[in-house]
Amino acid sequence: MCPLLYDCLLTDLKDMERFIGQLKKTAEASRRTEPTPADYETVLQRQNIPLSSLKPHLKNPVPKEKL
């Protein structure tokens, strides 16, 4: 764990910035201005993040009864 909250936030911000930069480059390499789902998949694979790690986030946080 990071000793200071600021250091943790800065590290997370740099990681997100790198991810977004790679995503933009991937889209631009295909002459697109907007990334596609395939671009996200490519960048996740480059950063060794398995797609299965996103599965918990697919569940709607609002119960069906309240929808």
VOGU-3710 file (C-alpha; in Angstrom, 3 decimals, decimal comma):
1> mcpllydcll> 0,000/0,000/0,000  1,206/3,522/-0,758  2,534/5,462/2,220  0,731/8,623/1,210  -2,699/8,995/-0,332  -1,310/11,604/-2,727  1,248/9,128/-4,076  -1,456/6,514/-4,626  -3,700/8,956/-6,435  -0,828/10,187/-8,574
11> tdlkdmerfi> 0,109/6,635/-9,537  -3,506/5,810/-10,418  -3,803/8,989/-12,450  -0,655/8,177/-14,420  -1,943/4,657/-15,092  -5,258/6,022/-16,372  -3,452/8,601/-18,500  -1,285/5,882/-20,040  -4,349/3,704/-20,699  -6,223/6,544/-22,404
21> gqlkktaeas> -3,141/7,453/-24,445  -2,770/3,878/-25,684  -6,478/3,756/-26,449  -6,276/6,936/-28,546  -3,221/5,658/-30,428  -4,955/2,370/-31,182  -8,009/4,170/-32,575  -5,930/6,654/-34,563  -3,845/3,850/-36,055  -7,079/2,596/-37,616
31> rrteptpady> -7,965/6,130/-38,760  -10,783/6,517/-36,263  -11,471/9,375/-33,890  -13,410/7,257/-31,390  -12,211/3,953/-29,900  -14,220/0,790/-30,467  -14,755/-2,049/-27,979  -12,018/-3,953/-29,821  -9,601/-1,086/-29,074  -10,384/-1,371/-25,361
41> etvlqrqnip> -9,789/-5,105/-25,524  -6,458/-4,593/-27,270  -5,234/-2,069/-24,704  -6,375/-4,240/-21,787  -4,424/-7,168/-23,253  -1,327/-4,984/-23,692  -1,494/-4,077/-20,012  -2,031/-7,715/-18,979  -5,523/-7,065/-17,629  -7,797/-10,050/-18,297
51> lsslkphlkn> -11,250/-9,286/-19,650  -12,683/-11,501/-16,924  -11,633/-8,875/-14,371  -14,388/-6,629/-15,758  -17,123/-9,211/-15,212  -17,988/-8,106/-11,631  -18,712/-4,617/-13,001  -21,356/-5,873/-15,433  -23,853/-6,460/-12,647  -26,277/-3,589/-12,187
61> pvpkekl> -25,788/-2,134/-8,679  -29,515/-1,289/-8,465  -31,723/-4,230/-7,532  -34,282/-5,277/-10,183  -37,132/-4,419/-7,803  -36,090/-0,765/-7,807  -35,794/-0,444/-11,577
//
